[in-house]
Amino acid sequence: MTANPPLQSDFETASADLHFINSGYRLVSDDSAFADCVLAWARKIARAQAAFGDPSIDDDALVRDYISGVRGLLEKLNGPKEASPVDEAVSEVDAAAMVVTPRGIVVAANAEAYERFHAVQGQENRFAWLDPVSLPDFEAVRNGIQGPASHQHAIVRTSDKRNGIGIAEVYTIAVGNHEKHQIVVRALETRWASEVDITLKKAFNLTAAEREVSRALYETRDTAQIAKQRKTTGQTIRTQIRTILRKTDTSSQVDLIRLIGFLNARASHGRRSKPLAWRDPWGNYRVLRRSDGRRLAYSWTGAEDGVPALLVHGAAQGYLLGQQIEHRLEEAGIRLYAIIRPGFGDSDCLPEPDFLAQQADAIKWLVETLGLQGVPAIGLGNGSAPLFSLAASRPELFSRLLVMGAVKPYSKGMIGRFSPTQQVLIKLLRFAPKTSETLGRICYRYVQEKGADWYLAHGWNDIPEVQETLANPEIMPLIRSACELTLTANVRNYLQDMQTQWNMDPDIIEKVTCPVFHLRGAHDRSVSADEARDLEQKMANFASEEVPHAGYFLPYENPALFADRIIETVLCRKRR
């Protein structure tokens, strides 16, 4: 009888370990197992902490074998093939393609769309490429999103000085569980495919000469030019085109071009376009060289000759603020510089262990190089950590700080407020760095395939208010684009960046002498109201404001207030 409890305990432990291993291997090839894997890791960490306090889980023999096996699988696999509907829409063809919200914010775009449609992810596209004659057709699709979608597809004419006359298809897609409808725009000027020539011959019985004329019409839209190319008269070409129209059952040259465009688009399916590399949303990107050859990039927005201020981005928060805030800064006469921190974008990172010190050093170098000493600075998320470090050690660098998010290192209380996914990743960073790297590689692999949507959904999946924000079709593109900067980091740099909150001096904020204004979204779990009030009581130069109906993504949830606070901080205005 006395042996039963230990046997039961051993059985439960063995069962839990088997579940732990099984979920990990499934995760390598099936992202639906992610939640199950997180739960298994949470149980494993909890058992280890109960037995050993704060153990090094990497020393567990089972974990070592597990990590070795998973890494071996990762090296052999090419990666998941399924992508989000948004990413598929812009990558499954070799023509210019973009996805926009009904208001025109670019959600995603491929490399060709940047040239063809002037598409910049996260920025508003004003549809200057759309021929006015096709505006009613485009509006019919856009308006169909709001009500019964009677107009879900249209062919529109495009026109601009650089690309000339063309056509594009416009249709809607539903994205995510919330059925957020967004608009896909795809150019139909794909290269002439051999399959099109075969289809025109077999399906419509076009002669070789008629197929050559069809191709020339598709590529030039000019009968006179075709006649010149074929060394014949315009009348002969027009006669041939009438025969082609009859055979293809099309009523006009425009309809014929549309038909060929569809045939080309279908033939090009599977010839994936080049992905659009991360691109500076402000269009003012600069890359500087430090004395040791390392690159450090920055950009700016607002008024060109305005009062300078510095912005430091955080994890999952790039420096894209949205055009509402950017226009307000320009009107207020503020020039906002944004550093691209080492390890992100084109800013080089050293393989040294003190990632936080490296971030602070890069900010100091940029401030001194650009002559910005005494500048007001804004820190988003963990981008505030290196600002605190510098403001304490080099008080002459900043006149005042506006910060969001955590102001203290991670603690058990803080971590307990995070989502299960965040808790596991953060604990593994401290207790199992080798294991966290493997899990990070798996996550990174999925992010590379499925994009920022997957990353955001799993990082904040238990916070209803954040999920509501991410479901907003006008806000999500801004957050998605902001995240693209975070995703330029490799696995090692991303995990090091997550550790900055561990490595903060617990008393660093109290060593800062310049005024510090803290914005805290009511649903941001990185700092509590009690912690903010405690700092206000301890520090005469510290003030905190709680923003209702906002959280980690406060700048996008309440852009008017965030713009106000930047302007007040930079121009020393009193709060409204």
Secondary structure, DSSP 8 states (H G I E B T S, - for coil): -TTHHHHHHHHHHHHHHHHHHHHHHHHHH-GGGHHHHHHHHHHHHHHHHHHHSS--GGG-HHHHHHHHHHHHHHHH--------HHHHHHHSSSS-EEEE-TT-BEEEEBHHHHHHS---TTSB---TTB-GGGHHHHHHHHHHTTSS-S--EEEEEEEETTTEEEEEEEEEEEETTTTEEEEEEEE------HHHHHHHHHHH---HHHHHHHHHHHHH--HHHHHHHHTS-HHHHHHHHHHHHHHHT-SSHHHHHHHHHHHHHHHHTTS---B-----TTS--EEEE-TTS-EEEEEEEE-TTSEEEEEE-BTTB-S---HHHHHHHHHHTEEEEEEE-TTSTT------S-HHHHHHHHHHHHHHHTT-TTEEEEE-GGGHHHHHHHHHH-TTSEEEEEEES--S---HHHHTTS-HHHHHHHHHHHH-HHHHHHHHHHHHHHHHHH-HHHHHHHHSTT-HHHHHHHT-TTTHHHHHHHHHHHTTS-HHHHHHHHTHHHHS-TTGGGG--S-EEEEEETT-TTS-HHHHHHHHHH-TTEEEEEETT--TTHHHHSHHHHHHHHHHHHHT----
